[in-house]
Amino acid sequence: MKARVFVTLKPSVFDPQGQTIADALHSMGYSGIGDVRQGKFFELDVQSKSPDQARALAAEVADKLLANPVIESYRIEVDRKRCQLSAISWPSTESLRADG
């Protein structure tokens, strides 16, 4: 089962890389772009019997290793189907947020 973990800086934390990207986009003429926040994406192949177990394991991994809870929050999506991600269509998912 696939679990995807999206880690981003908390809204109260300054994001210098996001600011640099936003400034570059503005200088390139993309005036319609506002704030940019950068983050990390992890895809885990989880051996579990249910989506709830997969989500719990992914959350434990995110809490212990993938995210710094002081400055980052994360969101987890669990793929209910046993299929690969596709650039064309996303599989059915359930999400979990940890916004601390």
N, C-alpha and C positions, 0 to 999 in steps of 0.2 A: 504494500500500500504506500502511496506517495504522500508525504507531508511536506508542505512548503512553508518556510518560516521567513517572514519579512521583518527585518530589524531596522528601525529608524531612530534618530535622535528624538528625544522628547521635545515638544514644542517650546519649552522654556530654555532649551539648550541652544546656544549660538552654533550655527552650522557654517563654518568658513568655506568649506568646499562647495556647499550649495550656493552660497553668496557669490563665489567666484564664477560658478556656472551661470548664475542669473546675470551677472555683470557681462560675461562673454556673450550670452544670448542677446542682451540688450544692445551691445556694440555691433552685433551682426544684423540688427534691424528687427529682431523679434520683440517688438514693443508690447505684444499681447501676453507675454510671459511675466507673471508676478514672482512670487517667492518660489525658490527651488530648495527642496530638502533631499539630500542624498541618503542612501541606506545600503543595506546588505540583503542578499537573497540566498537562501539555502534550500536545497531540495534533498530530503531524506527519504531513503527507501526503508520503510519501517516494517518489521515483521510483527504483525499483530492480528488478532482475530476480529477486531471491530474498529470502526472509525474513532470511537471514544478512547479506546486503548492507544491507538496511534497518536491521537491528539494529546493525550496525557504524557506519553513518552516524549513527543516533540516539545511539549511545554517544559518538561523536566530538563531536556537537553538545552533548550533556549535559556532557561533560568540559570543553569550551571555553567554554560560555556559560550553560547552564541551571542548573548546580549549582556551588556553591562546594565543592571537594573537601576543604577544611580542616574545614568544619563540617557538610556535607551529604552524603548518599548518595542514590543513585537506583536505580530499577528500571525496566526497559523491557519492554513487551509489544508484540509485532508481530502484526498481524492477517494471517493467511495468506490470508484471502479479501479480495476487493476490495468491501467493503460498508461502509456507514455504521454507527456505533455506535447501538445501540438501548437505550432505557431498560428494555425488557422482557427481551432476551436479549443476552449478550455473544458476540462471534464467537470462533472458536478462536484461541488465543494461545500464544506461547512467551515466556517471561520471561527477563530477564537482570538480575542485581543487581550493584550496585557499592557495597559496604558499607564499603570502606576502613577 
